Amino acid sequence: MNRQRIRYYVSLGSNLNRCAHLTCAIQFLKASFRTVDCSPVYQSPAYGFNGPDFYNMVVAFDSAFSPTALKKWLRELEYACGRIRNQSRFSNRTLDMDILLAGTFILKHKNLRLPRPELIKRAYVLKPLSDLVPELIHPETGQKVADIWQQLDASESATITLVNSQNWFN
């Protein structure tokens, strides 16, 4: 029996050996899923703690994984890249991967909320997603992602800068 494939949007971030960890993650994703679409990469300050700036991006791919199975798979990839999860929620990261959207699913589980709440609040997530799929409709707000980006507070949107990463993931 074929499971229905879901279009996933996943944020990636790193503030330790940033280029290497994002490149490694993209290589694993491309080896595991048929097609992986990548947003531009943005630099943003560490959020909630003092640390090196992050590189952030969003990827999109189709998978037959359930949202909870994909979350587990992404955690394993984070661990493979040296992620340690027994640290403070706000700390340096080799690789941080979060499911932002899973098709039109709305899920409120103790370990997984979809759409991810930070999606509409944080420039480092919203701008790369808006670059990748500006016409995508947010399942809860009913708004286009590009419109949500335009409405984001200017002080939040001013915190990110585009990184020249055009040849990193080829």
C-alpha positions as CSV (number, residue, x, y, z in Angstrom):
1,M,0.0,0.0,0.0
2,N,1.4,3.4,-0.9
3,R,1.3,6.1,1.8
4,Q,0.3,9.5,0.7
5,R,3.2,11.9,0.3
6,I,3.2,15.1,2.3
7,R,4.9,18.3,1.3
8,Y,7.1,19.3,4.2
9,Y,8.8,22.7,4.9
10,V,11.7,22.4,7.4
11,S,13.8,25.1,8.9
12,L,17.6,24.5,9.3
13,G,19.8,26.6,11.5
14,S,23.4,26.4,12.7
15,N,25.7,28.8,14.6
16,L,28.7,26.4,15.0
17,N,30.7,25.6,11.8
18,R,27.6,26.9,10.0
19,C,28.4,26.3,6.4
20,A,29.6,22.7,7.0
21,H,26.6,21.7,9.0
22,L,24.0,23.1,6.6
23,T,25.8,21.6,3.7
24,C,26.0,18.2,5.4
25,A,22.2,18.4,6.2
26,I,21.3,19.3,2.6
27,Q,23.4,16.4,1.3
28,F,21.6,13.9,3.6
29,L,18.2,15.4,2.7
30,K,19.0,15.2,-1.1
31,A,20.2,11.6,-0.7
32,S,17.0,10.7,1.2
33,F,14.2,12.5,-0.7
34,R,13.6,12.8,-4.5
35,T,13.8,16.6,-4.7
36,V,14.8,19.1,-2.1
37,D,14.1,22.8,-2.8
38,C,16.3,25.2,-0.8
39,S,15.7,28.8,0.2
40,P,18.5,31.4,0.3
41,V,20.5,31.4,3.5
42,Y,20.2,34.2,6.0
43,Q,22.4,35.3,8.9
44,S,20.7,36.3,12.2
45,P,21.8,36.9,15.7
46,A,21.4,34.2,18.3
47,Y,17.9,34.3,19.8
48,G,17.5,34.1,23.6
49,F,21.2,33.8,24.4
50,N,24.6,35.4,23.6
51,G,26.4,33.4,20.9
52,P,27.7,33.5,17.4
53,D,25.2,34.4,14.6
54,F,23.2,31.7,13.0
55,Y,22.8,30.8,9.4
56,N,19.2,29.9,8.7
57,M,17.3,28.5,5.7
58,V,14.2,26.5,4.8
59,V,13.9,23.4,2.6
60,A,10.9,21.7,1.1
61,F,10.5,18.1,0.0
62,D,7.8,15.4,-0.3
63,S,7.8,12.4,2.0
64,A,5.6,9.5,3.0
65,F,6.8,9.9,6.6
66,S,4.2,11.0,9.1
67,P,5.0,14.3,10.8
68,T,6.1,12.5,14.0
69,A,8.2,10.0,12.1
70,L,9.9,12.8,10.2
71,K,10.6,14.7,13.4
72,K,12.3,11.6,14.8
73,W,14.3,11.2,11.5
74,L,15.4,14.9,11.6
75,R,16.5,14.4,15.3
76,E,18.8,11.5,14.2
77,L,20.3,13.7,11.5
78,E,20.9,16.5,14.1
79,Y,22.7,13.9,16.3
80,A,24.8,12.7,13.4
81,C,25.9,16.3,13.0
82,G,27.0,16.6,16.7
83,R,23.8,18.1,18.2
84,I,23.6,17.7,21.9
85,R,20.1,18.1,23.3
86,N,20.7,18.1,27.0
87,Q,21.7,21.8,26.9
88,S,19.5,24.8,27.5
89,R,16.8,25.4,24.9
90,F,18.6,28.6,23.9
91,S,22.2,27.6,23.3
92,N,24.7,27.1,20.5
93,R,23.8,24.5,17.9
94,T,25.7,22.5,15.3
95,L,22.3,21.9,13.5
96,D,18.7,22.6,14.4
97,M,16.0,21.3,12.2
98,D,12.3,22.0,12.8
99,I,9.2,21.1,10.8
100,L,7.4,24.3,10.0
101,L,4.5,22.9,7.9
102,A,3.3,19.5,6.9
103,G,1.0,20.1,4.0
104,T,-2.2,21.6,5.5
105,F,-2.0,19.6,8.7
106,I,-2.8,21.4,11.9
107,L,-1.4,19.4,14.9
108,K,-1.3,20.4,18.5
109,H,0.6,17.6,20.2
110,K,2.8,18.1,23.3
111,N,6.0,17.3,21.2
112,L,5.0,18.7,17.8
113,R,2.9,21.7,16.8
114,L,2.0,22.3,13.2
115,P,2.2,24.8,11.8
116,R,5.2,25.7,14.0
117,P,4.3,28.9,16.0
118,E,7.6,30.6,15.3
119,L,6.9,30.5,11.6
120,I,4.9,33.8,11.8
121,K,6.9,35.4,14.5
122,R,10.6,35.1,13.5
123,A,12.2,36.7,10.5
124,Y,14.9,34.0,10.3
125,V,12.2,31.4,9.6
126,L,9.6,33.5,7.8
127,K,11.8,35.3,5.2
128,P,13.5,32.1,3.8
129,L,10.0,30.4,3.7
130,S,8.6,33.5,1.9
131,D,11.5,33.4,-0.6
132,L,10.9,29.7,-1.3
133,V,7.0,29.7,-1.5
134,P,5.6,33.2,-1.3
135,E,2.1,32.1,-2.5
136,L,1.8,29.3,0.1
137,I,-1.2,29.7,2.3
138,H,-0.7,29.3,6.0
139,P,-3.2,26.7,7.2
140,E,-4.3,28.6,10.3
141,T,-4.2,32.2,9.3
142,G,-5.4,31.7,5.7
143,Q,-2.8,34.3,4.5
144,K,-0.1,33.9,1.9
145,V,3.4,33.5,3.5
146,A,4.6,36.6,1.5
147,D,1.8,38.7,3.1
148,I,2.7,37.5,6.6
149,W,6.3,38.5,5.8
150,Q,5.2,42.0,4.7
151,Q,3.2,42.4,8.0
152,L,6.1,41.3,10.2
153,D,7.4,44.0,12.6
154,A,10.1,46.0,10.9
155,S,12.4,45.6,14.0
156,E,12.2,41.8,13.6
157,S,12.7,41.8,9.9
158,A,15.8,44.1,10.2
159,T,17.6,41.4,12.2
160,I,18.5,39.2,9.2
161,T,20.9,39.6,6.3
162,L,21.2,37.5,3.1
163,V,24.3,35.3,2.8
164,N,26.0,34.6,-0.5
165,S,25.4,30.8,-0.6
166,Q,24.5,30.2,-4.2
167,N,27.1,27.4,-4.8
168,W,26.9,25.7,-1.4
169,F,24.4,23.0,-2.1
170,N,25.0,22.0,-5.8
